[in-house]
Amino acid sequence: MSEDYPENSNSSPSSGGTVEYEESFEKLLEESDSIRRKTRLRPGEKVKATVISISDDSVYIDFGEKSEGVVALSEFVEDGVTHLKEGDEVNAFFLSKTDGTMRFTTLIHGYSPVKLEAIRDAQAAGIPVNGEVKREVKGGFEVSVGGIRCFCPFSHIDLSGGREGGVFLGLTFPFKVLEFEEDGRNIIVSRRALLEEEKKAKIEELKKSLEVGAEITGIVRSVQKFGVFVALEGVVDALIPVSEMGWGRIEEPKNLLSVNQEVTAKLIALDWEKNRLTLSLKAMQPNPWTFTSEKYPVGVKVSGTIVRLEPFGAFVNLEPAIDGLIHISNLGAGRRINHPKEVVEVGQSVEAYVLAVDPEKGKISLSLEQKLKPEEIELPEKGELIDGVVDRVMPYGIFLKMSSGLTGLIPNAEMGTSRGTDHSHMFPAGTDMQAVVIEVDKKHHRVRLSRKAVIKKTEQDEYSRYKNAANVQEQKSSSGMGSFGELLKAKMDEREAV
């Protein structure tokens, strides 16, 4: 039994101590695996470590349970001053294991002259080095890594490639050593390679953290007619389509967002295979259509402004983010028109009637005419004198709203005004006017009116009154009851009274 169980254990196969033993054994295995993982690092693998001691030429670090390594002290010395102390945390890269000692290096700082061997080791292990961009040379830049001259091609200084030397000169960046040839006489470095690795790592992190419905913040990178591109973590672009920039119609995205502006939006679509991310500002705002059915019941009269004309109709803005549509068939008051511009224009204030509301689709249908049932429509009789109010003035005539709710058309030729008269100035909307019915289309409920006929009718009535009065006076004169002078005086008195 003593060979099967620890000496100080009183457990036996049949006792409850077996569970404790198994748990202890599993813990030992986990610790052993952890140590093995720590000691089987790949060259170039990065670890986070703590400085535990500093000697004359080495820095000893602890990067995990019972795992230690060493870094050359020269990496932290500048002008004889050591830029490190015990307890500091450093990021180090594994180089190799020599004589049981695990050798590491930090990002090569260049505090002091660097040996060619250090750059060669960095190239072999894929470890980045710090270098200062000294000057622009043919095809690229001269980069100094701890006093050693290296070359960075234009295409490798940045993700997009940089030929504007003034932007990079004098700056220090981490570089990846791509080539180490001719015993160090030809060293090629790349900043872009590290940026691409960093970008790839960030994208992988985003893939783990992002999900549809999340609210994310980014920086506007580009503003286009069709939408706005937003940079996320500086590594991937997401698009806010113009249709998702607000509940109302957005004519110019640049009027809402600008380059370098920080914006928070909701992620509504995600396709990592095509690297397409779609954001929405609209989803962050309350839906203005929620209560439209209550606010705009069918049949109610509303006021708004024409904001857009399309071949199929005119859009009327009723309130911020709420537009209604007057279909072209509801614009002509029974008259066939080819385009809404024949009846209305952008910026014009109009009154209309609600025909239908669909909050889910964000649609309100309107009509300039109140839609009555056939049995509710009262058509006037031909020759009837009616009172009305000017509804709107068009190039071809005036639409007059009658007391019945119908609208009749007075063509310009029936206005009784001289050719070229500005009717919109003389008879603005809301002007009271009388007209005579000259044509009634009972099938299509169309009424043509004439103001000229009212003038003519008034003249005829006046002439009839005059003629009747003359006849009366003539009869009085012939019977000896008056004279022509009395008749003339009576007529003049009548006109003065009017």
Wavefront OBJ file of the C-alpha trace (Angstrom):
o trace
v 0.000 0.000 0.000
v 2.858 2.318 0.811
v 4.065 1.954 -2.762
v 0.693 3.038 -4.144
v -0.055 5.998 -1.896
v 1.935 8.806 -0.259
v 3.603 7.856 3.050
v 1.687 10.388 5.162
v -1.638 9.459 3.580
v -3.998 7.215 5.520
v -6.176 6.784 2.403
v -6.907 3.452 0.869
v -8.655 2.419 -2.301
v -11.848 1.999 -0.323
v -11.556 5.230 1.671
v -12.667 8.797 0.858
v -8.997 9.844 0.697
v -8.861 8.693 -2.917
v -10.690 11.837 -4.022
v -8.217 14.062 -2.185
v -5.322 12.206 -3.749
v -6.778 12.490 -7.242
v -7.386 16.230 -6.785
v -3.816 16.706 -5.511
v -2.425 14.703 -8.426
v -4.455 16.723 -10.965
v -3.137 19.928 -9.442
v 0.449 18.667 -9.764
v -0.173 17.747 -13.401
v -1.609 21.216 -14.134
v 1.399 22.878 -12.513
v 3.751 20.592 -14.432
v 1.978 21.345 -17.754
v 2.090 25.034 -16.955
v 5.821 24.903 -16.336
v 6.372 22.922 -19.529
v 4.397 25.444 -21.491
v 6.416 28.272 -19.986
v 9.719 26.563 -20.764
v 8.797 25.484 -24.289
v 8.509 28.934 -25.773
v 8.952 29.474 -29.472
v 11.674 31.900 -30.585
v 10.124 35.353 -30.862
v 7.249 34.546 -28.482
v 6.373 37.468 -26.238
v 5.998 37.220 -22.450
v 5.234 39.641 -19.655
v 7.857 39.406 -16.924
v 8.970 40.969 -13.652
v 12.560 42.016 -12.900
v 13.765 39.994 -9.905
v 17.446 41.007 -9.839
v 20.105 42.966 -11.733
v 23.795 41.973 -11.992
v 26.751 43.649 -13.678
v 25.733 42.503 -17.163
v 22.368 40.757 -16.897
v 18.794 41.328 -15.850
v 16.983 38.339 -14.387
v 13.259 38.106 -14.997
v 10.410 35.948 -13.747
v 7.780 35.241 -16.400
v 5.643 32.705 -14.544
v 5.521 29.927 -11.990
v 9.084 28.717 -11.434
v 10.090 30.123 -14.809
v 13.020 32.502 -15.062
v 15.106 33.995 -17.816
v 17.835 36.520 -18.476
v 18.086 39.723 -20.557
v 21.285 41.606 -21.367
v 21.627 44.675 -19.104
v 22.972 46.712 -22.051
v 19.451 46.899 -23.444
v 18.487 49.179 -20.543
v 21.597 51.341 -20.227
v 22.001 54.805 -21.734
v 24.970 57.073 -20.988
v 25.907 54.790 -18.095
v 22.475 55.053 -16.491
v 20.363 51.911 -16.009
v 16.725 52.566 -16.894
v 15.408 49.693 -14.819
v 14.985 48.507 -11.229
v 13.841 45.401 -9.392
v 10.069 44.948 -9.466
v 9.631 46.620 -12.848
v 7.519 44.810 -15.409
v 8.880 44.360 -18.930
v 7.731 42.787 -22.176
v 10.372 40.395 -23.413
v 10.830 38.130 -26.423
v 12.243 34.613 -26.185
v 15.462 34.079 -28.124
v 16.851 30.650 -27.225
v 17.826 28.257 -24.428
v 21.580 27.976 -23.920
v 23.184 25.772 -21.255
v 19.894 25.614 -19.416
v 19.503 29.408 -19.414
v 16.524 30.959 -21.217
v 17.734 34.045 -23.072
v 15.307 36.928 -23.745
v 15.455 40.332 -25.284
v 13.177 43.302 -24.980
v 12.289 45.490 -27.914
v 15.787 46.697 -28.837
v 15.762 50.262 -27.519
v 18.969 51.608 -28.925
v 19.948 53.261 -25.654
v 23.503 52.257 -26.415
v 25.266 50.896 -29.515
v 23.788 47.587 -30.597
v 25.878 44.665 -31.787
v 25.174 43.158 -35.171
v 24.570 39.833 -33.449
v 21.579 41.312 -31.604
v 19.945 42.384 -34.868
v 20.729 39.018 -36.426
v 19.136 37.252 -33.463
v 16.112 39.567 -33.720
v 15.753 38.704 -37.395
v 16.015 34.979 -36.701
v 13.458 35.123 -33.883
v 11.122 37.625 -35.585
v 11.625 40.163 -32.808
v 11.011 43.860 -33.523
v 13.749 46.450 -33.098
v 13.510 50.170 -32.445
v 14.924 52.399 -35.132
v 15.108 56.127 -35.847
v 14.288 57.368 -39.348
v 17.398 59.392 -40.194
v 17.004 60.536 -43.767
v 15.384 59.826 -47.103
v 17.485 57.927 -49.612
v 16.875 56.443 -53.033
v 13.921 54.076 -52.807
v 13.275 54.536 -49.090
v 14.675 55.668 -45.738
v 17.867 55.180 -43.774
v 16.993 53.843 -40.326
v 19.426 53.738 -37.394
v 19.024 50.806 -34.982
v 21.360 51.419 -32.080
v 23.870 53.073 -34.424
v 23.627 50.396 -37.110
v 22.444 51.589 -40.514
v 19.425 49.788 -41.935
v 17.202 50.394 -44.955
v 13.401 50.671 -45.035
v 11.724 50.827 -48.486
v 9.079 53.494 -49.029
v 6.386 50.815 -49.287
v 7.331 49.432 -45.846
v 7.303 52.621 -43.772
v 3.516 52.591 -43.372
v 0.430 50.567 -44.283
v -0.278 52.838 -47.217
v 3.380 53.446 -48.118
v 4.910 56.840 -47.432
v 6.894 59.011 -49.794
v 6.542 62.155 -47.718
v 9.837 61.918 -45.866
v 9.121 64.952 -43.748
v 6.339 63.077 -41.986
v 8.649 60.319 -40.713
v 12.089 61.922 -40.411
v 13.414 62.087 -36.859
v 10.780 59.704 -35.500
v 11.491 56.376 -33.835
v 9.374 53.331 -34.622
v 9.532 49.592 -34.024
v 10.640 47.693 -37.140
v 10.753 44.074 -38.144
v 14.064 42.833 -39.579
v 13.250 41.329 -42.968
v 16.764 40.589 -44.231
v 20.201 40.338 -42.625
v 22.768 39.768 -45.349
v 26.446 40.279 -46.136
v 27.374 40.022 -42.457
v 25.183 42.944 -41.563
v 26.125 45.254 -44.422
v 22.666 44.857 -45.940
v 19.879 45.015 -43.382
v 16.303 45.625 -44.542
v 13.624 46.513 -42.024
v 9.876 47.013 -42.257
v 7.442 48.976 -40.137
v 4.500 47.905 -42.265
v 5.028 44.223 -41.387
v 4.510 44.998 -37.684
v 1.523 47.234 -38.394
v -0.079 44.454 -40.411
v 0.496 41.954 -37.617
v -0.950 44.416 -35.118
v -3.929 45.059 -37.376
v -4.545 41.345 -37.799
v -4.413 40.795 -34.037
v -6.854 43.643 -33.396
v -9.241 42.301 -36.025
v -9.169 38.910 -34.315
v -10.007 40.600 -31.022
v -12.861 42.484 -32.674
v -14.205 39.243 -34.105
v -14.418 37.871 -30.585
v -16.011 40.933 -29.036
v -18.323 42.378 -31.700
v -21.865 41.163 -32.213
v -24.968 42.534 -33.931
v -26.789 44.953 -31.645
v -23.652 46.226 -29.924
v -23.078 49.956 -29.579
v -19.579 50.820 -30.776
v -17.550 53.992 -31.070
v -15.260 54.888 -33.937
v -13.742 57.773 -35.858
v -15.185 59.047 -39.129
v -12.621 58.294 -41.826
v -14.481 59.260 -44.985
v -17.761 60.968 -45.925
v -19.420 59.950 -49.197
v -22.766 60.640 -50.887
v -23.978 57.124 -50.064
v -22.826 57.109 -46.439
v -19.986 57.474 -43.947
v -17.038 55.135 -43.273
v -16.096 54.777 -39.608
v -12.735 53.335 -38.495
v -13.017 50.865 -35.609
v -9.894 50.470 -33.488
v -8.070 51.970 -36.457
v -7.992 48.578 -38.208
v -11.347 47.962 -39.887
v -13.940 50.228 -41.495
v -17.680 50.070 -40.934
v -20.260 51.821 -43.105
v -23.159 53.957 -41.939
v -25.403 54.030 -45.054
v -27.173 57.322 -45.686
v -30.479 55.517 -45.053
v -29.266 54.671 -41.513
v -28.076 58.152 -40.585
v -31.470 59.282 -39.299
v -35.219 58.733 -39.508
v -35.619 61.720 -41.801
v -34.264 62.016 -45.322
v -30.561 62.917 -45.308
v -29.651 64.873 -48.423
v -25.978 65.488 -47.573
v -24.136 63.216 -45.077
v -21.434 65.899 -44.775
v -23.992 68.147 -43.094
v -24.341 65.593 -40.291
v -20.858 64.109 -39.806
v -17.309 65.185 -40.634
v -13.921 63.495 -40.980
v -12.122 62.732 -37.666
v -15.352 63.133 -35.704
v -16.009 60.530 -33.010
v -19.336 58.768 -33.426
v -21.228 56.049 -31.567
v -23.590 53.820 -33.539
v -25.288 50.439 -33.335
v -23.942 47.433 -35.252
v -26.808 46.107 -37.411
v -24.997 43.757 -39.825
v -21.745 41.786 -39.652
v -19.985 39.780 -42.394
v -16.367 38.967 -41.511
v -15.846 36.913 -44.696
v -16.270 40.078 -46.757
v -15.129 42.407 -43.963
v -18.427 44.291 -44.157
v -19.723 45.911 -41.016
v -22.854 48.061 -41.121
v -23.687 50.634 -38.472
v -26.811 52.666 -37.772
v -27.331 56.038 -36.114
v -31.059 55.705 -36.708
v -31.182 52.655 -34.443
v -29.864 54.830 -31.608
v -32.793 57.255 -31.928
v -36.448 56.868 -30.895
v -38.781 55.881 -33.732
v -40.859 58.970 -34.658
v -43.411 56.751 -36.450
v -44.539 54.995 -33.266
v -47.610 57.163 -32.704
v -48.333 58.374 -36.252
v -51.623 56.462 -36.464
v -52.925 58.397 -33.459
v -51.488 61.734 -34.578
v -52.613 61.446 -38.206
v -55.943 59.590 -38.391
v -57.418 58.922 -41.828
v -59.396 61.886 -43.112
v -57.745 64.535 -40.954
v -56.533 67.744 -42.594
v -52.793 68.404 -42.213
v -50.387 71.160 -43.181
v -46.852 70.770 -44.462
v -44.169 71.879 -46.879
v -43.280 70.289 -50.219
v -39.699 69.014 -49.782
v -39.194 66.788 -52.825
v -40.771 66.111 -56.203
v -40.608 62.767 -57.969
v -42.314 61.659 -61.201
v -44.786 59.641 -59.120
v -45.715 62.351 -56.617
v -44.755 65.054 -54.124
v -43.330 64.520 -50.625
v -44.689 66.741 -47.875
v -42.804 67.251 -44.605
v -45.305 67.192 -41.745
v -42.801 67.280 -38.848
v -39.113 66.434 -38.350
v -38.423 62.967 -39.857
v -42.069 62.510 -40.949
v -42.871 62.909 -44.656
v -46.117 62.100 -46.410
v -46.604 61.379 -50.105
v -49.199 62.969 -52.366
v -49.397 60.571 -55.286
v -49.595 62.204 -58.703
v -53.144 60.868 -59.072
v -54.135 62.940 -56.034
v -52.573 66.184 -57.247
v -54.578 67.240 -60.262
v -58.072 67.745 -58.794
v -59.383 65.418 -61.486
v -57.126 66.888 -64.166
v -54.535 64.588 -65.727
v -50.988 65.845 -65.137
v -47.644 64.526 -66.372
v -45.456 65.646 -63.459
v -46.096 67.048 -59.960
v -44.211 70.235 -60.904
v -47.254 71.198 -62.966
v -49.211 71.589 -59.726
v -46.805 72.208 -56.828
v -43.201 73.250 -56.236
v -40.540 72.589 -53.595
v -40.866 74.920 -50.609
v -44.578 75.467 -51.143
v -46.881 75.204 -48.115
v -49.876 72.972 -48.706
v -52.876 71.543 -46.895
v -53.784 67.941 -47.544
v -55.940 65.110 -46.254
v -54.663 61.818 -44.803
v -55.662 58.794 -46.900
v -53.649 56.022 -45.169
v -50.960 55.515 -42.521
v -48.474 52.615 -42.291
v -46.133 53.146 -39.286
v -44.233 49.889 -39.891
v -43.229 50.925 -43.419
v -42.927 54.607 -42.479
v -45.517 55.784 -45.019
v -48.333 58.338 -44.974
v -50.497 58.760 -48.081
v -52.006 62.196 -48.662
v -54.327 63.935 -51.092
v -54.866 67.585 -51.925
v -58.554 66.738 -52.321
v -60.771 65.460 -49.563
v -61.754 62.011 -50.709
v -65.530 61.744 -50.353
v -67.726 58.774 -51.093
v -69.690 59.152 -54.359
v -72.960 59.569 -52.482
v -71.401 62.331 -50.345
v -70.278 64.473 -53.274
v -72.539 67.451 -54.000
v -72.014 68.671 -57.553
v -73.193 72.168 -58.469
v -75.444 72.841 -61.426
v -74.237 74.399 -64.650
v -74.773 78.150 -64.554
v -74.857 78.231 -60.750
v -73.084 81.095 -59.004
v -70.885 79.699 -56.209
v -68.655 81.179 -53.499
v -65.215 79.774 -52.820
v -61.680 80.363 -51.584
v -58.523 80.329 -53.709
v -56.731 77.075 -52.909
v -53.690 77.427 -55.140
v -52.568 79.396 -58.173
v -50.977 77.555 -61.085
v -49.547 78.822 -64.409
v -52.654 77.589 -66.251
v -55.313 78.775 -63.804
v -56.671 78.978 -60.268
v -58.072 76.141 -58.153
v -61.045 77.316 -56.134
v -62.158 75.396 -53.046
v -65.962 75.292 -52.899
v -68.082 75.039 -49.755
v -68.964 71.436 -50.699
v -65.315 70.435 -50.300
v -64.730 70.005 -54.009
v -62.147 72.024 -55.892
v -62.933 73.497 -59.275
v -60.573 74.926 -61.872
v -60.846 78.453 -63.277
v -58.684 78.453 -66.445
v -56.729 81.637 -67.143
v -58.991 82.299 -70.119
v -61.960 82.414 -67.720
v -60.363 84.748 -65.165
v -61.514 87.941 -66.881
v -58.102 89.561 -66.504
v -55.758 90.966 -69.116
v -53.180 88.671 -70.698
v -50.008 88.291 -68.606
v -51.647 89.230 -65.293
v -49.814 87.816 -62.236
v -52.676 85.898 -60.635
v -50.531 84.654 -57.731
v -49.947 88.273 -56.696
v -53.489 89.478 -57.372
v -55.292 86.449 -55.906
v -53.092 84.743 -53.245
v -54.256 81.542 -51.567
v -57.127 82.249 -49.183
v -58.725 84.981 -51.322
v -62.536 84.873 -51.416
v -63.892 84.633 -54.951
v -67.131 84.022 -56.799
v -67.406 81.965 -59.974
v -70.016 80.574 -62.294
v -70.165 76.868 -63.080
v -69.607 76.445 -66.824
v -69.005 72.674 -67.024
v -69.774 69.674 -64.779
v -68.333 66.183 -65.332
v -70.505 64.058 -63.061
v -68.655 60.831 -63.857
v -65.217 62.118 -62.769
v -66.539 64.827 -60.424
v -64.767 67.611 -62.288
v -65.992 71.179 -62.242
v -64.870 74.030 -64.489
v -65.586 77.536 -63.326
v -65.481 81.030 -64.762
v -64.800 84.310 -63.009
v -65.309 86.121 -66.323
v -68.865 84.807 -66.384
v -69.492 86.417 -62.977
v -68.392 89.795 -64.349
v -70.563 89.302 -67.423
v -73.500 88.175 -65.323
v -73.121 91.223 -63.068
v -73.131 93.526 -66.097
v -76.201 91.803 -67.507
v -78.033 92.077 -64.184
v -77.155 95.778 -63.956
v -78.361 96.356 -67.503
v -81.592 94.506 -66.777
v -82.215 96.617 -63.678
v -81.505 99.761 -65.659
v -83.820 98.716 -68.470
v -86.601 97.859 -66.069
v -86.191 101.176 -64.291
v -86.265 103.011 -67.646
v -89.431 101.257 -68.680
v -91.110 102.234 -65.416
v -90.115 105.870 -65.833
v -91.224 105.876 -69.444
v -94.615 104.616 -68.400
v -94.881 107.355 -65.781
v -93.870 109.998 -68.338
v -96.393 108.846 -70.905
v -99.147 108.994 -68.273
v -98.191 112.562 -67.374
v -96.604 111.563 -64.127
v -93.012 112.529 -64.963
v -90.536 113.770 -67.528
v -87.328 112.547 -69.076
v -85.400 114.796 -66.657
v -87.081 113.114 -63.711
v -86.304 109.714 -65.135
v -82.613 110.636 -65.559
v -82.431 112.063 -62.027
v -83.990 108.905 -60.588
v -81.448 106.743 -62.345
v -78.523 108.883 -61.119
v -79.872 108.710 -57.571
v -80.073 104.942 -57.887
v -76.396 104.688 -58.936
v -75.261 107.007 -56.130
v -77.102 104.837 -53.632
v -75.246 101.777 -54.901
l 1 2 3 4 5 6 7 8 9 10 11 12 13 14 15 16 17 18 19 20 21 22 23 24 25 26 27 28 29 30 31 32 33 34 35 36 37 38 39 40 41 42 43 44 45 46 47 48 49 50 51 52 53 54 55 56 57 58 59 60 61 62 63 64 65 66 67 68 69 70 71 72 73 74 75 76 77 78 79 80 81 82 83 84 85 86 87 88 89 90 91 92 93 94 95 96 97 98 99 100 101 102 103 104 105 106 107 108 109 110 111 112 113 114 115 116 117 118 119 120 121 122 123 124 125 126 127 128 129 130 131 132 133 134 135 136 137 138 139 140 141 142 143 144 145 146 147 148 149 150 151 152 153 154 155 156 157 158 159 160 161 162 163 164 165 166 167 168 169 170 171 172 173 174 175 176 177 178 179 180 181 182 183 184 185 186 187 188 189 190 191 192 193 194 195 196 197 198 199 200 201 202 203 204 205 206 207 208 209 210 211 212 213 214 215 216 217 218 219 220 221 222 223 224 225 226 227 228 229 230 231 232 233 234 235 236 237 238 239 240 241 242 243 244 245 246 247 248 249 250 251 252 253 254 255 256 257 258 259 260 261 262 263 264 265 266 267 268 269 270 271 272 273 274 275 276 277 278 279 280 281 282 283 284 285 286 287 288 289 290 291 292 293 294 295 296 297 298 299 300 301 302 303 304 305 306 307 308 309 310 311 312 313 314 315 316 317 318 319 320 321 322 323 324 325 326 327 328 329 330 331 332 333 334 335 336 337 338 339 340 341 342 343 344 345 346 347 348 349 350 351 352 353 354 355 356 357 358 359 360 361 362 363 364 365 366 367 368 369 370 371 372 373 374 375 376 377 378 379 380 381 382 383 384 385 386 387 388 389 390 391 392 393 394 395 396 397 398 399 400 401 402 403 404 405 406 407 408 409 410 411 412 413 414 415 416 417 418 419 420 421 422 423 424 425 426 427 428 429 430 431 432 433 434 435 436 437 438 439 440 441 442 443 444 445 446 447 448 449 450 451 452 453 454 455 456 457 458 459 460 461 462 463 464 465 466 467 468 469 470 471 472 473 474 475 476 477 478 479 480 481 482 483 484 485 486 487 488 489 490 491 492 493 494 495 496 497 498
